[in-house]
Amino acid sequence: MKLTIVFADAEIEKAPEDGEIPLLDAYFYPDVEGRRGRPDIVHNALTILRSSLLWNHIDVAVCTEHGEIIIPEKNTFVQNYLDFISQVSSLLSGGESEGYKLTRMNFSDFIQSLHADKIVALSPDGDKISLRNEILTDGHTVLIIGAFSDGDYSSPVYELCDSSVSIDDRILTVPEVIMSVLHELNF
């Protein structure tokens, strides 16, 4: 079994050049409108995953809405949020980063490049079935988790996935989703 977790539609982008914080963050840039400026969502999710026993058994990718694929490295743990912002901003500017690698590719091409045997998307409107049974199968499974503050996927997730699963009747935050996935997988 191989599992890849893909965070889709991450609200990560560079901030205006005159800003103090190098990534657009809605807290530091209160005039940001819509689904933008939430790198904290990805940082929190990665911090939880990296702190779990599951981390050493999975691959992880973060896909932004602008075609950037950010791959966290296994051995480097950027726990501080401001360090995370600095490292990811450096990547998006074409520089180097300690702990992350960057590829530019549209979402569909990236998902297809993973050559998964099964693609499962988490969605509040998905089927109420066991996530554990759905993803712990032979072969390579990709689990797609939305990394945005509200709404639904803007990437063609539903067109690419084999199944859509709901893990709760409530709308959950991304950290709650990660904790539920860890619980469901007994990690």
Salt bridges, closest charged atoms under 4 A:
GLU11 OE2 - ARG35 NE 3.81
GLU13 OE1 - ARG36 NH2 2.97
GLU13 OE2 - HIS66 NE2 3.92
ASP40 OD2 - ARG38 NH2 2.80
ASP59 OD2 - LYS2 NZ 3.41
GLU65 OE2 - ARG35 NH2 3.17
GLU68 OE2 - ARG104 NH1 3.24
GLU73 OE2 - LYS101 NZ 3.14
GLU134 OE2 - LYS118 NZ 3.46
ASP168 OD1 - ARG170 NE 3.23
ASP169 OD1 - LYS128 NZ 3.47
